[in-house]
Amino acid sequence: MAERRWRVRLGAAAEVDFANILKWTTENFGTRLSRTYRDTLVQAIGELANGPDVVVSKTPDEIMAGLRTLHVARRGRRGSHFLMYRAAPNSTIEIVRILHDRIDLQRHVPSASDESAG
């Protein structure tokens, strides 16, 4: 039996986050480590193609119902960021932000106006 595949897309803010993370990593650690970290981020994003209920994901419902987080450090890969995402219509996972571990999560939750954009 074939597993249902989900379409994963980065929202506008998540695209900016992704680019900024790689830029900062290149500037501070070099191109080689930036590529390695890019691969780590892409691997975590790719896991969402199996659906929103990834075993180690969390649901911070106190911040916004339906929003989930998934840390990028997994399967032997190190990382300092997490994906903030939600299930959207038509078997789509929308990644709304990619944030650093130490960030104040409530300050970076998408607003209702952000939800309707995209």
VMD Tcl script that builds the backbone (N, CA, C; Angstrom):
set m [mol new atoms 354]
animate dup $m
set s [atomselect $m all]
$s set {name element resname resid chain x y z} {
  {N N MET 1 A 0.839 -1.181 0.000}
  {CA C MET 1 A 0.000 0.000 0.000}
  {C C MET 1 A 0.887 1.250 0.000}
  {N N ALA 2 A 0.645 2.155 -0.923}
  {CA C ALA 2 A 1.451 3.380 -1.043}
  {C C ALA 2 A 1.079 4.357 0.062}
  {N N GLU 3 A 2.097 4.969 0.617}
  {CA C GLU 3 A 1.880 5.988 1.635}
  {C C GLU 3 A 1.402 7.271 0.992}
  {N N ARG 4 A 0.521 7.972 1.683}
  {CA C ARG 4 A 0.056 9.260 1.165}
  {C C ARG 4 A 1.189 10.264 1.284}
  {N N ARG 5 A 1.470 10.970 0.206}
  {CA C ARG 5 A 2.527 11.980 0.202}
  {C C ARG 5 A 1.903 13.355 0.303}
  {N N TRP 6 A 2.532 14.197 1.049}
  {CA C TRP 6 A 2.086 15.565 1.229}
  {C C TRP 6 A 2.976 16.496 0.426}
  {N N ARG 7 A 2.408 17.548 -0.049}
  {CA C ARG 7 A 3.179 18.603 -0.724}
  {C C ARG 7 A 3.669 19.542 0.378}
  {N N VAL 8 A 4.943 19.852 0.390}
  {CA C VAL 8 A 5.526 20.741 1.395}
  {C C VAL 8 A 5.939 22.027 0.716}
  {N N ARG 9 A 5.517 23.148 1.279}
  {CA C ARG 9 A 5.916 24.434 0.696}
  {C C ARG 9 A 6.353 25.383 1.806}
  {N N LEU 10 A 7.297 26.232 1.457}
  {CA C LEU 10 A 7.755 27.257 2.385}
  {C C LEU 10 A 6.958 28.523 2.124}
  {N N GLY 11 A 6.410 29.100 3.179}
  {CA C GLY 11 A 5.768 30.402 3.066}
  {C C GLY 11 A 6.832 31.466 2.839}
  {N N ALA 12 A 6.399 32.674 2.551}
  {CA C ALA 12 A 7.337 33.761 2.242}
  {C C ALA 12 A 8.319 34.009 3.392}
  {N N ALA 13 A 7.835 34.051 4.622}
  {CA C ALA 13 A 8.726 34.303 5.762}
  {C C ALA 13 A 9.719 33.159 5.939}
  {N N ALA 14 A 9.280 31.927 5.717}
  {CA C ALA 14 A 10.175 30.770 5.847}
  {C C ALA 14 A 11.253 30.781 4.761}
  {N N GLU 15 A 10.901 31.233 3.563}
  {CA C GLU 15 A 11.902 31.345 2.499}
  {C C GLU 15 A 12.988 32.340 2.891}
  {N N VAL 16 A 12.576 33.466 3.464}
  {CA C VAL 16 A 13.541 34.473 3.928}
  {C C VAL 16 A 14.385 33.900 5.060}
  {N N ASP 17 A 13.731 33.194 5.993}
  {CA C ASP 17 A 14.467 32.568 7.099}
  {C C ASP 17 A 15.533 31.617 6.554}
  {N N PHE 18 A 15.158 30.768 5.604}
  {CA C PHE 18 A 16.067 29.775 5.024}
  {C C PHE 18 A 17.283 30.474 4.413}
  {N N ALA 19 A 17.040 31.486 3.600}
  {CA C ALA 19 A 18.135 32.224 2.956}
  {C C ALA 19 A 19.023 32.908 3.986}
  {N N ASN 20 A 18.419 33.518 4.999}
  {CA C ASN 20 A 19.199 34.217 6.024}
  {C C ASN 20 A 20.038 33.259 6.863}
  {N N ILE 21 A 19.488 32.093 7.163}
  {CA C ILE 21 A 20.237 31.084 7.928}
  {C C ILE 21 A 21.477 30.659 7.141}
  {N N LEU 22 A 21.296 30.385 5.867}
  {CA C LEU 22 A 22.438 29.947 5.051}
  {C C LEU 22 A 23.455 31.059 4.868}
  {N N LYS 23 A 22.991 32.285 4.691}
  {CA C LYS 23 A 23.912 33.427 4.559}
  {C C LYS 23 A 24.737 33.587 5.836}
  {N N TRP 24 A 24.065 33.562 6.989}
  {CA C TRP 24 A 24.752 33.728 8.267}
  {C C TRP 24 A 25.742 32.581 8.483}
  {N N THR 25 A 25.321 31.364 8.165}
  {CA C THR 25 A 26.192 30.208 8.355}
  {C C THR 25 A 27.429 30.307 7.458}
  {N N THR 26 A 27.248 30.739 6.219}
  {CA C THR 26 A 28.382 30.911 5.301}
  {C C THR 26 A 29.339 31.962 5.838}
  {N N GLU 27 A 28.800 33.095 6.269}
  {CA C GLU 27 A 29.639 34.189 6.767}
  {C C GLU 27 A 30.403 33.810 8.031}
  {N N ASN 28 A 29.815 32.968 8.881}
  {CA C ASN 28 A 30.424 32.644 10.164}
  {C C ASN 28 A 31.165 31.313 10.198}
  {N N PHE 29 A 30.811 30.386 9.312}
  {CA C PHE 29 A 31.409 29.052 9.359}
  {C C PHE 29 A 31.942 28.564 8.015}
  {N N GLY 30 A 31.691 29.304 6.941}
  {CA C GLY 30 A 32.217 28.917 5.640}
  {C C GLY 30 A 31.221 28.159 4.772}
  {N N THR 31 A 31.574 28.051 3.519}
  {CA C THR 31 A 30.698 27.452 2.515}
  {C C THR 31 A 30.431 25.978 2.773}
  {N N ARG 32 A 31.455 25.239 3.148}
  {CA C ARG 32 A 31.288 23.792 3.354}
  {C C ARG 32 A 30.269 23.502 4.451}
  {N N LEU 33 A 30.390 24.169 5.585}
  {CA C LEU 33 A 29.441 23.935 6.673}
  {C C LEU 33 A 28.062 24.482 6.343}
  {N N SER 34 A 28.012 25.539 5.559}
  {CA C SER 34 A 26.719 26.071 5.132}
  {C C SER 34 A 25.991 25.042 4.268}
  {N N ARG 35 A 26.714 24.390 3.371}
  {CA C ARG 35 A 26.097 23.349 2.527}
  {C C ARG 35 A 25.621 22.172 3.371}
  {N N THR 36 A 26.427 21.793 4.345}
  {CA C THR 36 A 26.042 20.703 5.231}
  {C C THR 36 A 24.771 21.060 5.993}
  {N N TYR 37 A 24.702 22.299 6.492}
  {CA C TYR 37 A 23.516 22.706 7.251}
  {C C TYR 37 A 22.302 22.843 6.325}
  {N N ARG 38 A 22.534 23.288 5.095}
  {CA C ARG 38 A 21.438 23.325 4.111}
  {C C ARG 38 A 20.858 21.930 3.934}
  {N N ASP 39 A 21.729 20.932 3.813}
  {CA C ASP 39 A 21.274 19.556 3.663}
  {C C ASP 39 A 20.480 19.094 4.885}
  {N N THR 40 A 20.907 19.517 6.070}
  {CA C THR 40 A 20.185 19.181 7.293}
  {C C THR 40 A 18.778 19.781 7.275}
  {N N LEU 41 A 18.688 21.058 6.891}
  {CA C LEU 41 A 17.380 21.719 6.803}
  {C C LEU 41 A 16.492 21.031 5.763}
  {N N VAL 42 A 17.051 20.730 4.607}
  {CA C VAL 42 A 16.285 20.093 3.534}
  {C C VAL 42 A 15.803 18.709 3.968}
  {N N GLN 43 A 16.634 17.975 4.688}
  {CA C GLN 43 A 16.227 16.653 5.168}
  {C C GLN 43 A 15.036 16.769 6.117}
  {N N ALA 44 A 15.091 17.709 7.043}
  {CA C ALA 44 A 13.975 17.893 7.977}
  {C C ALA 44 A 12.710 18.317 7.237}
  {N N ILE 45 A 12.847 19.220 6.281}
  {CA C ILE 45 A 11.703 19.652 5.474}
  {C C ILE 45 A 11.131 18.459 4.714}
  {N N GLY 46 A 12.006 17.637 4.166}
  {CA C GLY 46 A 11.574 16.472 3.395}
  {C C GLY 46 A 10.782 15.468 4.215}
  {N N GLU 47 A 11.084 15.360 5.500}
  {CA C GLU 47 A 10.344 14.424 6.353}
  {C C GLU 47 A 8.863 14.780 6.439}
  {N N LEU 48 A 8.541 16.043 6.225}
  {CA C LEU 48 A 7.143 16.465 6.294}
  {C C LEU 48 A 6.318 15.956 5.116}
  {N N ALA 49 A 6.965 15.454 4.078}
  {CA C ALA 49 A 6.230 14.894 2.937}
  {C C ALA 49 A 5.429 13.658 3.347}
  {N N ASN 50 A 5.758 13.078 4.491}
  {CA C ASN 50 A 5.008 11.930 5.006}
  {C C ASN 50 A 3.803 12.351 5.837}
  {N N GLY 51 A 3.637 13.644 6.047}
  {CA C GLY 51 A 2.490 14.146 6.795}
  {C C GLY 51 A 2.913 14.973 7.992}
  {N N PRO 52 A 1.965 15.691 8.574}
  {CA C PRO 52 A 2.280 16.622 9.650}
  {C C PRO 52 A 2.581 15.966 10.995}
  {N N ASP 53 A 2.206 14.708 11.156}
  {CA C ASP 53 A 2.339 14.059 12.459}
  {C C ASP 53 A 3.659 13.323 12.623}
  {N N VAL 54 A 4.754 14.015 12.366}
  {CA C VAL 54 A 6.082 13.444 12.560}
  {C C VAL 54 A 6.222 13.140 14.049}
  {N N VAL 55 A 6.742 11.965 14.367}
  {CA C VAL 55 A 6.766 11.471 15.743}
  {C C VAL 55 A 7.339 12.479 16.733}
  {N N VAL 56 A 8.426 13.150 16.402}
  {CA C VAL 56 A 9.072 14.043 17.361}
  {C C VAL 56 A 8.614 15.502 17.230}
  {N N SER 57 A 7.565 15.745 16.457}
  {CA C SER 57 A 7.065 17.117 16.350}
  {C C SER 57 A 6.282 17.471 17.611}
  {N N LYS 58 A 6.125 18.761 17.837}
  {CA C LYS 58 A 5.411 19.244 19.018}
  {C C LYS 58 A 4.283 20.158 18.573}
  {N N THR 59 A 3.270 20.246 19.404}
  {CA C THR 59 A 2.137 21.121 19.105}
  {C C THR 59 A 2.028 22.182 20.199}
  {N N PRO 60 A 2.565 23.357 19.941}
  {CA C PRO 60 A 2.471 24.439 20.934}
  {C C PRO 60 A 1.102 25.132 20.845}
  {N N ASP 61 A 0.016 24.380 21.148}
  {CA C ASP 61 A -1.338 24.906 21.007}
  {C C ASP 61 A -1.594 26.148 21.846}
  {N N GLU 62 A -0.783 26.349 22.887}
  {CA C GLU 62 A -0.970 27.557 23.686}
  {C C GLU 62 A -0.603 28.810 22.900}
  {N N ILE 63 A 0.134 28.646 21.822}
  {CA C ILE 63 A 0.530 29.778 20.993}
  {C C ILE 63 A -0.439 29.938 19.824}
  {N N MET 64 A -0.709 28.859 19.102}
  {CA C MET 64 A -1.666 28.921 17.997}
  {C C MET 64 A -2.139 27.508 17.691}
  {N N ALA 65 A -3.431 27.293 17.740}
  {CA C ALA 65 A -3.986 25.977 17.449}
  {C C ALA 65 A -3.621 25.565 16.024}
  {N N GLY 66 A -3.262 24.297 15.864}
  {CA C GLY 66 A -2.942 23.768 14.547}
  {C C GLY 66 A -1.503 23.962 14.118}
  {N N LEU 67 A -0.741 24.712 14.880}
  {CA C LEU 67 A 0.663 24.958 14.555}
  {C C LEU 67 A 1.511 23.873 15.202}
  {N N ARG 68 A 2.522 23.411 14.480}
  {CA C ARG 68 A 3.427 22.385 15.002}
  {C C ARG 68 A 4.870 22.850 14.814}
  {N N THR 69 A 5.760 22.261 15.572}
  {CA C THR 69 A 7.182 22.539 15.404}
  {C C THR 69 A 7.929 21.214 15.253}
  {N N LEU 70 A 9.002 21.266 14.477}
  {CA C LEU 70 A 9.851 20.103 14.269}
  {C C LEU 70 A 11.291 20.586 14.284}
  {N N HIS 71 A 12.071 20.044 15.206}
  {CA C HIS 71 A 13.480 20.429 15.286}
  {C C HIS 71 A 14.240 19.802 14.133}
  {N N VAL 72 A 15.204 20.536 13.575}
  {CA C VAL 72 A 15.954 20.028 12.417}
  {C C VAL 72 A 17.056 19.047 12.818}
  {N N ALA 73 A 17.459 19.055 14.081}
  {CA C ALA 73 A 18.491 18.118 14.540}
  {C C ALA 73 A 17.851 16.745 14.691}
  {N N ARG 74 A 18.259 15.812 13.846}
  {CA C ARG 74 A 17.661 14.484 13.860}
  {C C ARG 74 A 18.532 13.519 13.070}
  {N N ARG 75 A 18.375 12.270 13.373}
  {CA C ARG 75 A 19.090 11.217 12.652}
  {C C ARG 75 A 20.583 11.497 12.519}
  {N N GLY 76 A 21.195 11.857 13.632}
  {CA C GLY 76 A 22.626 12.087 13.647}
  {C C GLY 76 A 23.074 13.442 13.147}
  {N N ARG 77 A 22.154 14.268 12.700}
  {CA C ARG 77 A 22.512 15.606 12.216}
  {C C ARG 77 A 22.287 16.619 13.324}
  {N N ARG 78 A 23.231 17.541 13.451}
  {CA C ARG 78 A 23.105 18.595 14.449}
  {C C ARG 78 A 22.404 19.795 13.831}
  {N N GLY 79 A 21.709 20.546 14.658}
  {CA C GLY 79 A 21.035 21.732 14.175}
  {C C GLY 79 A 20.591 22.611 15.320}
  {N N SER 80 A 20.372 23.870 15.019}
  {CA C SER 80 A 19.968 24.845 16.034}
  {C C SER 80 A 18.652 25.521 15.683}
  {N N HIS 81 A 17.896 24.948 14.770}
  {CA C HIS 81 A 16.659 25.570 14.314}
  {C C HIS 81 A 15.503 24.584 14.362}
  {N N PHE 82 A 14.307 25.120 14.285}
  {CA C PHE 82 A 13.128 24.278 14.166}
  {C C PHE 82 A 12.209 24.852 13.105}
  {N N LEU 83 A 11.445 23.960 12.501}
  {CA C LEU 83 A 10.455 24.342 11.510}
  {C C LEU 83 A 9.143 24.594 12.225}
  {N N MET 84 A 8.494 25.691 11.920}
  {CA C MET 84 A 7.159 25.980 12.430}
  {C C MET 84 A 6.221 25.778 11.238}
  {N N TYR 85 A 5.272 24.854 11.360}
  {CA C TYR 85 A 4.450 24.494 10.207}
  {C C TYR 85 A 3.022 24.167 10.605}
  {N N ARG 86 A 2.183 24.025 9.585}
  {CA C ARG 86 A 0.794 23.620 9.796}
  {C C ARG 86 A 0.308 22.860 8.570}
  {N N ALA 87 A -0.672 22.019 8.805}
  {CA C ALA 87 A -1.323 21.323 7.706}
  {C C ALA 87 A -2.280 22.306 7.042}
  {N N ALA 88 A -2.261 22.328 5.729}
  {CA C ALA 88 A -3.135 23.200 4.940}
  {C C ALA 88 A -4.005 22.304 4.056}
  {N N PRO 89 A -4.979 22.891 3.375}
  {CA C PRO 89 A -5.847 22.081 2.500}
  {C C PRO 89 A -5.066 21.362 1.394}
  {N N ASN 90 A -5.687 20.348 0.825}
  {CA C ASN 90 A -5.151 19.596 -0.319}
  {C C ASN 90 A -3.836 18.890 0.004}
  {N N SER 91 A -3.761 18.285 1.189}
  {CA C SER 91 A -2.562 17.530 1.591}
  {C C SER 91 A -1.289 18.354 1.432}
  {N N THR 92 A -1.353 19.580 1.909}
  {CA C THR 92 A -0.206 20.488 1.854}
  {C C THR 92 A 0.268 20.790 3.259}
  {N N ILE 93 A 1.562 20.801 3.449}
  {CA C ILE 93 A 2.187 21.252 4.695}
  {C C ILE 93 A 2.804 22.604 4.379}
  {N N GLU 94 A 2.444 23.613 5.139}
  {CA C GLU 94 A 3.032 24.937 4.950}
  {C C GLU 94 A 3.993 25.228 6.088}
  {N N ILE 95 A 5.247 25.433 5.735}
  {CA C ILE 95 A 6.242 25.851 6.721}
  {C C ILE 95 A 6.160 27.368 6.782}
  {N N VAL 96 A 5.790 27.884 7.952}
  {CA C VAL 96 A 5.570 29.321 8.071}
  {C C VAL 96 A 6.807 30.070 8.553}
  {N N ARG 97 A 7.671 29.402 9.317}
  {CA C ARG 97 A 8.921 30.013 9.773}
  {C C ARG 97 A 9.955 28.924 9.995}
  {N N ILE 98 A 11.231 29.306 9.953}
  {CA C ILE 98 A 12.345 28.470 10.377}
  {C C ILE 98 A 13.097 29.317 11.388}
  {N N LEU 99 A 13.018 28.927 12.643}
  {CA C LEU 99 A 13.511 29.784 13.723}
  {C C LEU 99 A 14.599 29.106 14.541}
  {N N HIS 100 A 15.431 29.926 15.159}
  {CA C HIS 100 A 16.508 29.439 16.018}
  {C C HIS 100 A 15.935 28.942 17.338}
  {N N ASP 101 A 16.611 27.961 17.932}
  {CA C ASP 101 A 16.190 27.374 19.211}
  {C C ASP 101 A 15.904 28.403 20.298}
  {N N ARG 102 A 16.691 29.435 20.333}
  {CA C ARG 102 A 16.623 30.390 21.444}
  {C C ARG 102 A 15.652 31.542 21.206}
  {N N ILE 103 A 14.927 31.497 20.114}
  {CA C ILE 103 A 14.035 32.593 19.748}
  {C C ILE 103 A 12.795 32.594 20.649}
  {N N ASP 104 A 12.244 33.760 20.872}
  {CA C ASP 104 A 10.980 33.888 21.592}
  {C C ASP 104 A 9.867 33.509 20.617}
  {N N LEU 105 A 9.357 32.306 20.761}
  {CA C LEU 105 A 8.392 31.756 19.817}
  {C C LEU 105 A 7.159 32.645 19.646}
  {N N GLN 106 A 6.635 33.169 20.716}
  {CA C GLN 106 A 5.415 33.979 20.629}
  {C C GLN 106 A 5.601 35.234 19.795}
  {N N ARG 107 A 6.804 35.783 19.766}
  {CA C ARG 107 A 7.062 36.989 18.959}
  {C C ARG 107 A 7.046 36.705 17.474}
  {N N HIS 108 A 7.227 35.457 17.092}
  {CA C HIS 108 A 7.389 35.117 15.688}
  {C C HIS 108 A 6.263 34.255 15.117}
  {N N VAL 109 A 5.187 34.110 15.859}
  {CA C VAL 109 A 4.020 33.375 15.359}
  {C C VAL 109 A 3.365 34.203 14.277}
  {N N PRO 110 A 2.998 33.562 13.174}
  {CA C PRO 110 A 2.341 34.324 12.099}
  {C C PRO 110 A 1.009 34.882 12.566}
  {N N SER 111 A 0.720 36.093 12.142}
  {CA C SER 111 A -0.551 36.724 12.496}
  {C C SER 111 A -1.651 36.224 11.570}
  {N N ALA 112 A -2.884 36.554 11.889}
  {CA C ALA 112 A -4.014 36.133 11.066}
  {C C ALA 112 A -3.868 36.657 9.634}
  {N N SER 113 A -3.316 37.861 9.463}
  {CA C SER 113 A -3.138 38.402 8.122}
  {C C SER 113 A -2.086 37.620 7.341}
  {N N ASP 114 A -1.065 37.094 8.044}
  {CA C ASP 114 A -0.052 36.257 7.386}
  {C C ASP 114 A -0.674 34.955 6.894}
  {N N GLU 115 A -1.643 34.423 7.661}
  {CA C GLU 115 A -2.264 33.168 7.310}
  {C C GLU 115 A -3.012 33.250 6.003}
  {N N SER 116 A -3.630 34.392 5.730}
  {CA C SER 116 A -4.428 34.514 4.515}
  {C C SER 116 A -3.568 34.804 3.296}
  {N N ALA 117 A -2.325 35.239 3.519}
  {CA C ALA 117 A -1.407 35.500 2.400}
  {C C ALA 117 A -0.826 34.184 1.927}
  {N N GLY 118 A -0.430 34.114 0.676}
  {CA C GLY 118 A 0.303 32.949 0.251}
  {C C GLY 118 A -0.315 32.284 -0.868}
}
mol reanalyze $m
mol bondsrecalc $m
mol representation Tube
mol addrep $m
